[in-house]
């Protein structure tokens, strides 16, 4: 049974080096007169995937995707349109108005100025550096797309624990090499490690592989000092290449409320290995990338969802070949989005 409502049609991946290069799609459908409207369901109806409930976040399957540039000195935001991962331009005259709402201090900035640096991106400066924004892109006729963006300010409450994988110290526990440790079942972290179907470790112990900067490969954490690898060796014999795992964490949320789930990911710097990842909430797949290749910059995944129950399980699962090199994860957050 579906126990949450997936509001974004596709999770969005960003390169952290260039916030203007966001996943986008064709907004042509946004002006169609038969574009679907927000639908209010009664409490005894089960919501369907990708159905919009009481939130004008999409028009004809198109979704707005915005990301604030990194760095405390910058307050720039870049947005694009996404529809099933297909990128296309805004086009002249497509956008009638840009409205911003600072949810941190309840301020509205109607008809905020914006620019089109190229046909695939809309950019604007934030009027103040605040922690949480709602962005509304208004089309002729009053239809709108909506997105939310939350900074990594320390004052923003991450509902996940140990999202940066720093709770267990690699430096204090390293044995075979100085930059990696294996932790059985994820013990000592808020996360629980789980075996994937193709994990063939004889000991059947899911391994929580933590890494710090690797001087040989040049890999480093996105945040803090450590990151997680979803495919380590076997716990009792790390030389066995069979260790695909998942990680999961249960959260106490509020049914009916909106949440932002985002994370940073990359492949390990080993082109001979196979890496891919799946993200689930309460057993339902939100996003999957079958083949992830290494890049110098970490990529960001961003998702907005509405909780349908008060207890939610968040999972990240390795789906590449079980070959002792898995998807690297860091900076996972679940943030409550204020109403309004």
Secondary structure, 3 states (H helix, E strand, C coil): CCCEEECCCCCEEEECCCCCCCCCCCHHHHHCCCCCCCECCCCCCCCCCCCCECCCCEECCEEEEEEECCCCCCCEEEEEEEECCECCCCCCCCEEEEEEEECCCCEEECCCCCEEEECCEEEEECCCCCCEEEEEEEECCCCEEEEEEECCCCCCCCCCCCCCCCCCCHHHHCCCECCEEEEECCCCCCCEEEECCCCCCCCCCCEEEEECCCCCCCCCCCCCCCEEECEECCCCCCCCCCEEEEEEEEEECCCCCEEEEEEEEECCCCCCCCCCEEEEECCEEEEEECCCCCCCCCEEEEEEEEECCCEEEEEEEECCCCCCCCCEEEEEEEEEECCC
